[in-house]
Amino acid sequence: MKLSGSILLGEGTIPPFALFLFAAEIGKLLQQTGWVARIVLLILLSFSVFSWTLIFQKVSLFSRLKRQTSKFLHAFRASERLPEPRVLASAAGGSPLVPMYAVAYQELSGQLQGTNPHQKLKSANAVHVVMQLASAEEIRKMEDWMPWLATTGAVTPFIGLFGTVWGVMDAFAGLGTAGAASLRAVAPGIADALITTAVGLFTAIPAVIAYNHFLHDIRDFASRMSSFAAEFTARVEKQFAS
């Protein structure tokens, strides 16, 4: 496949000179903006860069957690007896189910040892509770920096709107100074308004989409962790409560 001379986009192509023309037009618009619009654009750019960095990190994180969780459940269900936590950790150390299993195994071992000669389970509810606490801690880790995406999606359109309002005010001020309605008088203010509005939306929309997607992933993990806690407790009761 030859890519020289054009850039593929879907079924069509974009000639390189079209990209240069687009960049040149954006540069002209930026030259017409005032200092307020440039500050607004700098703030929006900072939000956008940090948000995209966070989005890529979260995508990589949840993809890895899903793979490791599938490996963990496969290893756990393939064993008839409860395997050692280090065995499962070596097979799927990145799964949030690993710390849940470790604390549950420790609680179970404490109940079966000491003054318990018949190796009977004393309290299945205690095992379930420690797993729930570990699950809550893992979910809290997954939610790190999620408020930033929510804040970006909620705030940046209003930051862009501020630039829009300021641009309109500048345009009216230009009309008053020129004394007549002319494109030269209103062009800088309109440029401020259009650019800040567009950049504000460009920053907010991906953040909102990513936030909703990651929130769905977190809820899915919470459901899987709750199901695993019930599965582990039922298995423990079956083996040690009788």
Secondary structure, 3 states (H helix, E strand, C coil): CCCCCCEEECCEEECHHHHHHHHHHHHHHHHHCCHHHHHHHHHHHHHHHHHHHHHHHHHHHHHHHHHHHHHHHHHHHHCCCCCCHHHHHHHCCCCCHHHHHHHHHHHHHHHHCCCCCCCCCCCHHHHHHHHHHHHHHHHHHHCCCHHHHHHHHHHHHHHHHHHHHHHHHHHHHHHHHHCCCCHHHHHHHHHHHHHHHHHHHHHHHHHHHHHHHHHHHHHHHHHHHHHHHHHHHHHHHHHHCC
